[in-house]
Amino acid sequence: MKKIIALCSVLLSLVLIVTLFTACGDNTKKNPDGTTNEVFEETGFSVVIEKDKAIISKDGEKYQEVEYPKNSDVKFNKKYAKQNNEFIDMNFDGKEDFYIAVNSVDGEISYYCWLFNDTTKEFDYSVILSELKNISVDAENQKILSSVELDGEEHILSYTWVDGQLTLDSDYSEENGGIPDNVTQSATDNAIGVTKPNKPSKTESTTKKNNSSDNDKTTKPNSKPSNTTTTSPNGGGVVLETGSLNDGGWY
Protein backbone atom coordinates (compact mmCIF):
# COMPACT_ATOMS: atom_id res chain seq x y z
CA MET A 1 0.00 0.00 0.00
CA LYS A 2 2.81 2.40 0.88
CA LYS A 3 4.48 1.65 -2.46
CA ILE A 4 1.26 2.51 -4.32
CA ILE A 5 0.89 5.80 -2.42
CA ALA A 6 4.52 6.67 -3.12
CA LEU A 7 4.12 5.85 -6.82
CA CYS A 8 0.99 8.02 -7.02
CA SER A 9 2.86 10.90 -5.38
CA VAL A 10 5.68 10.65 -7.91
CA LEU A 11 3.24 10.59 -10.83
CA LEU A 12 1.34 13.59 -9.46
CA SER A 13 4.59 15.54 -9.08
CA LEU A 14 5.54 14.79 -12.68
CA VAL A 15 2.13 15.99 -13.91
CA LEU A 16 2.49 19.25 -11.98
CA ILE A 17 6.00 19.84 -13.35
CA VAL A 18 4.89 19.25 -16.95
CA THR A 19 1.86 21.54 -16.48
CA LEU A 20 3.99 24.37 -15.07
CA PHE A 21 6.58 24.01 -17.83
CA THR A 22 3.92 24.11 -20.52
CA ALA A 23 2.29 27.21 -19.00
CA CYS A 24 5.59 29.07 -18.80
CA GLY A 25 6.41 28.26 -22.40
CA ASP A 26 3.05 29.39 -23.76
CA ASN A 27 3.24 32.95 -25.08
CA THR A 28 -0.37 33.17 -26.20
CA LYS A 29 -3.55 33.96 -24.32
CA LYS A 30 -7.17 33.82 -25.29
CA ASN A 31 -8.82 37.14 -26.06
CA PRO A 32 -12.43 37.97 -25.11
CA ASP A 33 -13.64 36.77 -28.52
CA GLY A 34 -11.87 33.44 -28.18
CA THR A 35 -9.03 34.25 -30.56
CA THR A 36 -5.39 34.20 -29.55
CA ASN A 37 -2.48 36.42 -30.37
CA GLU A 38 0.99 37.00 -29.02
CA VAL A 39 1.22 38.50 -25.56
CA PHE A 40 3.99 41.03 -25.07
CA GLU A 41 6.27 39.61 -22.38
CA GLU A 42 7.03 42.99 -20.84
CA THR A 43 3.42 44.05 -20.33
CA GLY A 44 1.10 41.10 -20.86
CA PHE A 45 -1.00 43.28 -23.19
CA SER A 46 -2.62 42.00 -26.37
CA VAL A 47 -5.27 43.51 -28.61
CA VAL A 48 -8.14 42.61 -30.93
CA ILE A 49 -8.72 45.15 -33.72
CA GLU A 50 -12.36 45.70 -34.62
CA LYS A 51 -14.01 48.08 -37.08
CA ASP A 52 -14.89 50.84 -34.59
CA LYS A 53 -12.85 49.97 -31.51
CA ALA A 54 -9.92 47.99 -30.18
CA ILE A 55 -10.27 45.53 -27.29
CA ILE A 56 -7.17 45.45 -25.12
CA SER A 57 -6.51 42.44 -22.91
CA LYS A 58 -3.92 41.87 -20.23
CA ASP A 59 -2.75 38.37 -19.36
CA GLY A 60 -5.72 37.04 -21.29
CA GLU A 61 -8.32 39.09 -19.40
CA LYS A 62 -10.24 42.00 -20.92
CA TYR A 63 -8.58 45.24 -19.80
CA GLN A 64 -10.06 48.17 -21.76
CA GLU A 65 -12.01 49.03 -24.89
CA VAL A 66 -10.74 52.06 -26.80
CA GLU A 67 -12.95 53.63 -29.44
CA TYR A 68 -11.57 55.23 -32.57
CA PRO A 69 -12.04 59.01 -33.03
CA LYS A 70 -15.34 59.74 -34.73
CA ASN A 71 -14.19 63.01 -36.34
CA SER A 72 -11.12 61.57 -38.03
CA ASP A 73 -10.87 62.11 -41.77
CA VAL A 74 -8.47 59.19 -42.13
CA LYS A 75 -9.92 56.15 -43.87
CA PHE A 76 -9.62 53.18 -41.52
CA ASN A 77 -8.06 50.13 -43.15
CA LYS A 78 -8.84 47.22 -40.84
CA LYS A 79 -6.52 44.77 -42.59
CA TYR A 80 -3.61 47.19 -42.38
CA ALA A 81 -4.44 48.07 -38.76
CA LYS A 82 -4.45 44.40 -37.72
CA GLN A 83 -0.96 43.99 -39.18
CA ASN A 84 0.47 47.21 -37.74
CA ASN A 85 -0.19 47.88 -34.06
CA GLU A 86 2.11 47.81 -31.08
CA PHE A 87 2.50 48.49 -27.38
CA ILE A 88 5.51 50.81 -27.17
CA ASP A 89 6.62 53.65 -24.90
CA MET A 90 5.93 56.80 -26.94
CA ASN A 91 6.38 59.46 -24.25
CA PHE A 92 9.38 57.85 -22.55
CA ASP A 93 7.87 57.54 -19.08
CA GLY A 94 8.66 53.85 -18.74
CA LYS A 95 5.08 52.75 -19.50
CA GLU A 96 3.99 51.00 -22.67
CA ASP A 97 1.62 53.09 -24.78
CA PHE A 98 -0.39 51.84 -27.75
CA TYR A 99 -0.80 52.79 -31.39
CA ILE A 100 -2.63 51.49 -34.43
CA ALA A 101 -1.33 52.36 -37.88
CA VAL A 102 -4.71 52.76 -39.54
CA ASN A 103 -3.72 53.34 -43.15
CA SER A 104 -0.88 53.90 -45.56
CA VAL A 105 -1.54 55.89 -48.74
CA ASP A 106 1.30 56.73 -51.12
CA GLY A 107 3.79 56.10 -48.33
CA GLU A 108 1.99 58.37 -45.82
CA ILE A 109 1.13 56.41 -42.68
CA SER A 110 -1.67 57.61 -40.40
CA TYR A 111 -2.16 56.53 -36.78
CA TYR A 112 -4.44 56.38 -33.78
CA CYS A 113 -2.33 56.69 -30.61
CA TRP A 114 -3.07 56.19 -26.92
CA LEU A 115 -0.82 57.07 -23.98
CA PHE A 116 -0.95 55.03 -20.78
CA ASN A 117 -2.23 57.10 -17.84
CA ASP A 118 -0.41 55.83 -14.77
CA THR A 119 -2.98 57.46 -12.48
CA THR A 120 -6.11 55.93 -13.96
CA LYS A 121 -4.27 52.86 -15.31
CA GLU A 122 -6.01 53.36 -18.65
CA PHE A 123 -4.99 54.28 -22.17
CA ASP A 124 -5.91 57.88 -23.10
CA TYR A 125 -6.27 58.93 -26.73
CA SER A 126 -3.53 61.36 -27.81
CA VAL A 127 -4.77 63.91 -30.33
CA ILE A 128 -1.37 65.44 -30.96
CA LEU A 129 0.39 62.14 -31.66
CA SER A 130 -2.47 60.94 -33.83
CA GLU A 131 -2.12 64.01 -36.04
CA LEU A 132 1.48 63.18 -36.97
CA LYS A 133 2.35 61.17 -40.06
CA ASN A 134 5.18 58.68 -40.58
CA ILE A 135 6.16 58.56 -36.91
CA SER A 136 9.50 57.29 -35.67
CA VAL A 137 10.06 56.67 -31.95
CA ASP A 138 13.72 57.24 -31.10
CA ALA A 139 13.88 55.85 -27.56
CA GLU A 140 17.66 56.28 -27.30
CA ASN A 141 17.45 60.05 -27.77
CA GLN A 142 13.86 60.34 -26.49
CA LYS A 143 12.68 61.95 -29.71
CA ILE A 144 9.53 61.63 -31.78
CA LEU A 145 10.24 62.18 -35.47
CA SER A 146 7.69 62.86 -38.19
CA SER A 147 8.45 63.15 -41.89
CA VAL A 148 6.31 65.33 -44.12
CA GLU A 149 6.53 66.93 -47.54
CA LEU A 150 5.89 70.66 -47.75
CA ASP A 151 5.86 72.42 -51.13
CA GLY A 152 7.65 69.47 -52.68
CA GLU A 153 10.44 69.44 -50.11
CA GLU A 154 11.00 66.78 -47.46
CA HIS A 155 10.99 67.86 -43.83
CA ILE A 156 11.80 65.75 -40.79
CA LEU A 157 10.27 67.28 -37.67
CA SER A 158 11.80 66.41 -34.31
CA TYR A 159 9.76 66.58 -31.09
CA THR A 160 10.48 66.17 -27.39
CA TRP A 161 8.14 65.89 -24.41
CA VAL A 162 8.23 68.90 -22.09
CA ASP A 163 5.96 68.83 -19.02
CA GLY A 164 3.65 66.39 -20.75
CA GLN A 165 3.40 68.47 -23.94
CA LEU A 166 4.82 67.37 -27.27
CA THR A 167 7.20 70.15 -28.28
CA LEU A 168 8.72 70.71 -31.71
CA ASP A 169 12.45 71.35 -31.28
CA SER A 170 13.87 71.00 -34.80
CA ASP A 171 12.75 71.25 -38.42
CA TYR A 172 15.25 69.55 -40.72
CA SER A 173 15.03 70.38 -44.42
CA GLU A 174 17.19 71.71 -47.22
CA GLU A 175 15.95 75.27 -46.65
CA ASN A 176 16.93 74.96 -43.00
CA GLY A 177 20.42 73.65 -43.63
CA GLY A 178 19.73 70.11 -44.76
CA ILE A 179 18.77 66.84 -43.09
CA PRO A 180 21.71 65.25 -41.23
CA ASP A 181 22.45 61.63 -42.11
CA ASN A 182 21.96 60.51 -38.50
CA VAL A 183 18.46 62.06 -38.44
CA THR A 184 17.50 60.33 -41.69
CA GLN A 185 18.89 57.07 -40.32
CA SER A 186 17.04 57.45 -37.01
CA ALA A 187 13.77 58.18 -38.80
CA THR A 188 14.22 55.03 -40.89
CA ASP A 189 15.39 52.71 -38.12
CA ASN A 190 12.71 53.71 -35.62
CA ALA A 191 9.71 53.99 -37.93
CA ILE A 192 6.47 52.52 -36.56
CA GLY A 193 3.49 51.16 -38.43
CA VAL A 194 5.57 49.88 -41.31
CA THR A 195 4.24 46.55 -42.56
CA LYS A 196 6.80 44.07 -41.28
CA PRO A 197 7.44 42.11 -44.49
CA ASN A 198 8.33 45.37 -46.27
CA LYS A 199 10.26 46.98 -43.42
CA PRO A 200 13.92 47.38 -44.44
CA SER A 201 16.68 46.18 -42.17
CA LYS A 202 19.13 48.65 -40.67
CA THR A 203 21.68 47.69 -43.31
CA GLU A 204 19.25 47.98 -46.19
CA SER A 205 17.74 51.24 -44.93
CA THR A 206 20.97 53.29 -44.98
CA THR A 207 20.26 56.30 -47.19
CA LYS A 208 22.05 59.41 -48.31
CA LYS A 209 20.84 62.84 -47.27
CA ASN A 210 17.61 63.75 -49.08
CA ASN A 211 17.76 60.55 -51.12
CA SER A 212 14.26 59.40 -50.24
CA SER A 213 12.03 57.33 -52.54
CA ASP A 214 8.52 58.25 -53.65
CA ASN A 215 7.14 55.89 -51.01
CA ASP A 216 8.81 57.97 -48.30
CA LYS A 217 7.25 61.23 -49.39
CA THR A 218 4.33 62.60 -47.42
CA THR A 219 1.88 65.45 -47.60
CA LYS A 220 0.74 67.96 -45.03
CA PRO A 221 -1.74 66.41 -42.56
CA ASN A 222 -5.25 67.78 -42.93
CA SER A 223 -7.14 66.45 -39.93
CA LYS A 224 -9.38 68.71 -37.86
CA PRO A 225 -7.83 71.11 -35.31
CA SER A 226 -7.28 70.06 -31.73
CA ASN A 227 -6.79 72.01 -28.52
CA THR A 228 -3.34 70.63 -27.83
CA THR A 229 -0.62 73.15 -27.05
CA THR A 230 2.78 72.89 -28.68
CA THR A 231 5.69 75.26 -28.91
CA SER A 232 7.81 76.38 -31.83
CA PRO A 233 11.55 75.72 -32.27
CA ASN A 234 14.09 78.49 -32.04
CA GLY A 235 14.88 79.51 -35.59
CA GLY A 236 13.04 76.55 -37.10
CA GLY A 237 11.10 76.76 -40.33
CA VAL A 238 7.86 75.34 -38.87
CA VAL A 239 5.82 77.40 -36.43
CA LEU A 240 3.27 75.71 -34.21
CA GLU A 241 0.86 77.85 -32.29
CA THR A 242 -1.65 76.87 -29.60
CA GLY A 243 -4.07 74.54 -31.33
CA SER A 244 -3.46 71.97 -34.00
CA LEU A 245 -0.47 71.05 -36.09
CA ASN A 246 -2.78 71.73 -39.00
CA ASP A 247 -3.99 75.23 -38.19
CA GLY A 248 -1.58 76.71 -40.71
CA GLY A 249 1.69 78.57 -40.31
CA TRP A 250 3.77 75.60 -41.35
CA TYR A 251 6.44 77.73 -42.93
C-alpha positions, 0 to 999 in steps of 0.5 A, spaced: 500 500 500 505 504 501 508 503 495 502 505 491 501 511 495 509 513 493 508 511 486 501 516 485 505 521 489 511 521 484 506 521 478 502 527 481 509 531 481 511 529 474 504 531 472 504 538 476 511 539 473 509 538 466 503 543 467 507 548 469 513 548 464 507 548 458 504 554 462 511 558 462 512 556 455 506 558 452 506 565 449 499 566 447 492 567 451 485 567 449 482 574 447 475 575 449 472 573 442 476 566 443 481 568 438 489 568 440 495 572 439 501 574 441 502 577 448 507 582 449 512 579 455 514 585 458 506 588 459 502 582 458 497 586 453 494 584 447 489 587 442 483 585 438 482 590 432 475 591 430 471 596 425 470 601 430 474 599 436 480 595 439 479 591 445 485 590 449 486 584 454 492 583 459 494 576 461 488 574 457 483 578 461 479 583 458 482 590 460 479 596 456 475 598 450 478 604 446 474 607 441 476 610 434 475 618 433 469 619 430 471 626 427 477 623 423 478 624 416 483 618 415 480 612 412 480 606 416 483 600 413 482 594 418 486 589 414 492 594 415 491 596 422 491 588 424 498 587 421 500 594 424 499 595 431 504 595 437 504 596 445 511 601 445 513 607 450 511 613 446 512 618 451 518 615 454 515 615 461 517 607 462 510 605 461 507 601 454 503 606 450 499 603 444 498 605 437 494 602 431 497 604 424 490 605 420 492 606 413 498 607 408 496 611 402 502 613 397 507 612 403 503 616 408 502 612 414 496 615 419 495 613 426 491 612 432 495 613 438 493 612 446 498 614 452 498 610 458 495 614 464 499 611 470 494 614 475 487 611 472 491 605 469 487 606 462 490 608 455 488 615 453 487 617 446 492 622 444 490 627 439 497 630 438 500 624 436 495 621 432 495 628 427 502 626 426 504 622 419 510 617 418 512 617 426 519 614 428 520 613 436 527 614 437 527 611 444 535 612 445 534 620 444 527 620 447 525 623 440 519 623 436 520 624 429 515 625 423 516 626 416 512 630 411 513 633 404 511 641 404 511 644 397 515 638 394 520 638 399 522 633 405 521 635 412 523 631 418 520 634 424 523 632 431 519 633 437 520 632 445 516 631 451 516 637 455 511 637 461 507 632 458 506 636 452 509 634 445 514 640 443 517 641 436 524 642 437 527 642 430 525 642 423 530 639 418 530 640 411 534 643 405 531 650 406 533 649 414 540 647 412 539 640 410 537 633 413 543 630 417 544 623 415 543 621 422 536 624 423 534 620 416 537 614 419 534 614 425 527 616 422 528 610 418 530 605 423 525 607 428 519 607 424 512 605 426 506 602 423 511 599 417 508 593 414 513 588 417 514 584 411 516 590 407 520 593 413 527 594 411 533 592 415 538 597 418 543 595 413 538 595 407 535 602 410 541 606 410 540 612 405 544 618 403 541 625 405 535 627 401 535 621 397 528 618 399 524 614 394 517 616 392 514 611 397 517 615 403 514 622 401 508 625 405 503 630 404 501 635 409 496 632 414 489 635 414 485 632 420 481 637 424 484 642 429 485 640 436 486 644 442 493 641 444 498 646 445 505 645 442 511 650 442 515 652 436 523 651 435 528 656 435 529 659 428 526 653 425 522 653 419 515 650 422 511 654 427 506 651 431 501 655 435 496 653 440 491 649 437 493 643 432 499 642 427 494 643 422 492 650 423 496 653 418 503 657 419 507 651 417 512 655 414 
